[in-house]
Amino acid sequence: MKLKKIMTILLTTVITTAVLAGCGQQENAKDAQKKPLKVATNATFVPFEFKGDGDSDYKGYEVDMIRAVGRVMGRDIEFNNIPFSGIIPIIQSGDMDVAASGMTITKERAGKVLFAAPFYESKLVILTSKNSGIKSVEDLKNHSVAVQMGTTAADYAQNLGLKTKQFDHNAEALMELKIGGSEAVIADKPVADYYVATEGKGEDVVIPIPDSKKEYLAFAMNAKNKDLQKEINAAIVKLKETGEFQQIYKKWFNVDPGDLPKTAEETLQ
């Protein structure tokens, strides 16, 4: 009888411990879901993420989009402004959850991080003074070209053997053009278009690069965090269903978004 009683007590203790442990794990999982999403950004990529003069808050198309994704997921957004070249390393380290910094999906990057479904389609262009005499990529061979370090624009210029000046921030590359330190900038089309419509209005022009491939921009996350990728993709689908995705897009570009691939993997095929 004593042995049976002791076994009963031990079994009850084990079951109680297991139940409590299970509850603790569920609570920890719920707590993790409530924590703010730590977002790494480089707030110099107008009109995707930037800060206005004297403005401490982040703004831009991608900023609005990640905030909308966070609302769908029930999580606040905590922005961390760092140099673009350090964003993939900090995502790989796990110190940040998501990269929201105008990042183009490439095979090389896809080997280091996971990408969510793309939210924008872009191409590379040349930004230059309307009086520079530059009309095409061929004309750049005898000129200094400003680019942002670690971007597809920098890769494109280097592959052509152009003389480049590389900067940590996109805004610095644009300033280099403005002060005459470089005769041209190679950048993503929305950046150049926004600049010409605002600060460079009447002075600068955007020149297409015909052989520039379509590029898709997306949020990035740690390669091991497939659950977060699924959550963000599901949030983007929800935003498209409610029309909020389209509203945010039109707010910043004054046009409706075209058809975009449903996953990052589709863009790499």
N, C-alpha and C positions, 0 to 999 in steps of 0.2 A: 504493500500500500504506500509505504513511504517513497519507494522508487517511482511508482506511478505518479504520485503527487509532485515529486521533484521534476519529472519529465514534463508534466503538464505546465508547471510554472516556467520551465525553460522555454518550452514551445511558445507559450503566451508572450514571453519577453522578446523572443526572436521576431514573432509576427508584429508586435507593437513597434519594435525598432525599425523593421522594414517599412511599415506604414508611415511612420514619422519621417524616415529618410526619403520615401517617395514623395510625401507632401512637401518636404524641404526642397527637393529637386524641382518640383512643379512650381513652387513659389519663386525659386531662383530663376527659373526660365521666364516666369511672368515678369519678375523684376528686370531681367535683362531686356525684355521687349519694351519696357516702359522707359528705359534709359534713353537719353538723347542720342541721336545719331551724330557721331563725331565726323564732321565733313572737312576734308582738306581741300583748300582752294587757293588759287593765285588770283587775287581780285584786281587784275589789270587787263582782263580780256573783255573789253567792251564789244558788243552789248551783252555778253554772257554773264560775267561777274565782275563788278567794279564798285568803287565808292566814289560818290560825287565830292566836289570840293567842299570841305568842311562837314562832310556827312560821315558819321561813324557807322552807319548801317550799310549792309551789303545790298546790292540791287543788281538786276539783270535777268535775262531770260532763264538761264540755268539756275539762278538763285530762286526765282519764283517756282521753277519746276521741282527742285529738290524739296522746297518747303511744302509744295502740294503733295508730293510723294510721302513726306513725313506725316502730314495730316491724315492721309489715307491709312498709313501704318499705325497711327496713334502715337507717334514719337516726335518730340521736339528736335530741332536742328541746332547743332553747336558748330559754328564755323571756326576754322583755324586757317589763317592766312600765311602761307609759306611760299618759298620760291618754287616755280614749276618743276625744276629739275629734281626737287626733293620729294615730290608727291608720290611717285610710284614706290620709292624706298620706304616711305612712312606707311603706305598701305600694306606693303609686304611685311613690315615689322609687326603689324597689328595694332599700332598706336592710334590709328584712325580707321573709321569704318568705311567711309565712302570718299572717293575723289570726285569733286564737281568742279572741273577746271577746264572746260572746253577741250577735253581729251579725245583725240581721234582714235578710233579702233584700228589697230594694225596687228599683223601676225606676231611681230616681235613683242608688242606689249601684251598681247593675249597669251603669250607664254609666261608672263609674269603675274598678271592679274586677271580677274574675271570682269567682264563688261555686262551691263544691263542692256536692255533693248535701246537702240539709238533714238535720240530725240531731235536730231538735226542732220541734214545732208548739206555738205559744203564742198568747195573746191578752192584751190590756191589761186591767188591773183597777185599782180604787181601793183603797188601803190607808189606813185611818183608825182612830182610837180608837172603841171600841164606844159611847162616850158623846158622840161629837162631834155627833150629830144628822144626820150625812151618810148618806143612803140611796141616792143616785143621782148621776149626772153633773150633773143640774140643780141639786143642792144645793151644788155646788162654786163656783157663780158668785159667791158672797159670801165665799169663803174663799181662803187662800193655799195653793197647791199646789206641792209640791217634785217636781222631775224631774231626771233626769240629762241633761246637755247633749249634744246631738247624737243623741239617741235618737228612736225613733218615738213614745215617750211624750211627749217634749218637743214634737214636731210636733203631736201630737193636742191637747195642752193649748193650744198657741198658736192652732191653727185654731179652737178654741172661744172664743178670746178670754179665757181664764182668766188670773188673776193668778198668775204662776209665779215660783218661785225655782229657778234652774238651778245645778247642781253638776257638777264634773268627775267625781266618783265616785258610784256608786249608793249606797254606804255612807253618804255624806254626806247624801244625800236622806233616807235612813231615819233618820239621827241627827237631822235637822231635825224630823222628825215626833216622835221620842222626846222631844226637849227642848221641844217646843211651839212651835217657830218657824214651823211650817206645820201646818195642820189635816189635810192629806191628802197622799198620794203617789200619783202615777200611775206604774205600773211593769208589767213583765211578770209574768204570773200565777205562774210558779215562784218568782220572787224574793219576791213577797208571801206566798205559801203557806209558804215556808221560814221567813220572818221571823215569821209568826204562830205557827208550830209551835215556834219557839225563843225568841228574845228578846222578841217581842211576845205571847207566850202568855197568854191570859186578859185582855189589855188591848186588843188591836187586832183588827180584822175585815177581811176581803177582800170587796169588793163588785164583782160583775161589771159590765162595760160592754157592754150588749147589741149596740150597733152597732160594737163593735171587731172588725175583720177578723182572720181567722186569719193568723198570722205564722209564718214559717219561719226558723229560725236555722241558719247554716252558716259554715264556714271561708271566708275570702276570700283572694285572692292577686292579684298584679299582672295587669292586663288582657292583657298580652302573653304571660303564662306559661301557655299552654294545655296544655303537656306536664305541668306540675305539677298542673293541674286534673284531667287524665285519671288521673294516678297516684293522687291522693287519692281520686277517685271509685272507682277500682278497689280501693283499700284498704278503703273503706267497704263495698263489695259483699262483699269477702272476709270482713270482720268479721261481717257479717250471716249469711254462709254457715256460719261456724264457731260462731255463737251468742254471740261475745264482745260484739258490739254490744248485744244484748238483755241480757246480764249486767250491763254497765256501766249501761245505762238503768235497770234494775230496782234496782240498788244505790242509786241516788240518788233515785228517784221511787217505788219500791216497787210499780210497775205495769209491765206489758209495754208496749213502744212500739206505737203504732198504725201503720197503713200511711202511709208518707211518700212524697212524690214522689221519683222516682229521680234527677232532676236539678234544679238550680236553675232552669233555663229553664222547666220545667213549672210552677213556682210563680208565674211571671210571666205565664202565658197567661190 
